[in-house]
Amino acid sequence: MASGLRSPPTPRSSAPSPRPSAPSPRPTFDADLLRAYMKKLLQTTLQTASWPEARERDKVKAWMKEIGERVKERMIEIQPRGFKYIVLTQINENLGQGGRADLVCHWEDSDAVAQEVFANDSIICICVAFAVRTI
C-alpha cells in the first residue's frame, strides 16, 4: 500500500568513474526551450477549441496529429542529430474530472523530457515529448 512518501534519490553508482570527470562531448537537448514552444503551441491551437459532436470527432484526431508533428519538427530544429524523438499527445473531453500522471525514466543525463498540459472549459490536452540520445 502506498503511503505517499517517497524514497530519497538513489545515486547512479558509488563506484568511481573509470573516465576523468571532463565535460561530456555528447549533445544535450534543451527541454526548457521545447517546453516554452509546447505551451504556446497548445494555447494557440486549442484556445477556442471545444469538444466536437460525435459526427465531427475527426477534428480531435487532426488536432493531435498537428500538435504531435509540430512538436517533433521543433525538436528536430532544436537538435537535428544525435537523438530519437517520441511525442505523445492526448486530448480528452473536460467534464470536470481530475487527473494525475507521472513518469519514471532510466536514461543518460543528456536525454530529456518535456511535458505540457492545456485545459479549457471543454477539453484537456496533455503533450509529452521525449528526446533520447542515440550517439
CORGI-V937957 format. One record per residue. N is the residue number from 0. OMEGA is omega in whole degrees, -180 to 180 (* if undefined). NEAR is the number of other ideal C-beta (glycine too) atoms within 10 Angstrom. Layout:
n-><N,N>
omega-><OMEGA,OMEGA>
near-><NEAR,NEAR>
This chain:
n-><0,1,2,3,4,5,6,7,8,9,10,11,12,13,14,15,16,17,18,19,20,21,22,23,24,25,26,27,28,29,30,31,32,33,34,35,36,37,38,39,40,41,42,43,44,45,46,47,48,49,50,51,52,53,54,55,56,57,58,59,60,61,62,63,64,65,66,67,68,69,70,71,72,73,74,75,76,77,78,79,80,81,82,83,84,85,86,87,88,89,90,91,92,93,94,95,96,97,98,99,100,101,102,103,104,105,106,107,108,109,110,111,112,113,114,115,116,117,118,119,120,121,122,123,124,125,126,127,128,129,130,131,132,133,134>
omega-><-179,-179,-178,179,-180,175,175,-180,179,177,-178,-179,177,179,178,-180,179,180,174,-177,176,178,-179,176,-178,177,176,-179,-179,-177,180,178,179,-179,178,178,-179,-180,-180,179,-179,180,-177,-178,-170,-175,-177,-178,174,-178,-175,173,-175,-177,-178,-176,176,176,-179,176,-179,178,-178,-180,-180,-180,-180,-180,-178,177,178,179,179,178,179,176,-179,-179,-172,-176,172,-180,167,-174,177,179,178,179,-180,177,179,174,179,179,180,-179,174,178,179,178,177,176,178,-178,172,-176,-179,-180,-178,176,-176,174,175,-178,177,179,175,176,168,-177,-172,-176,172,179,176,178,179,-179,179,172,-176,-177,-179,180,*>
near-><2,5,5,4,5,7,5,5,6,7,6,9,7,6,6,7,8,5,7,5,7,6,5,11,6,12,15,16,23,14,19,10,15,23,17,13,19,26,15,11,18,23,12,9,15,19,9,8,17,13,18,15,8,5,6,9,11,9,14,18,10,10,19,17,11,13,22,16,12,16,23,14,12,17,27,11,11,17,19,9,8,15,22,11,18,14,21,13,19,13,21,14,12,16,8,5,8,4,10,4,9,4,8,4,9,6,12,11,10,17,19,24,17,23,15,21,15,20,14,15,8,14,18,18,22,17,24,18,25,21,26,17,18,10,9>
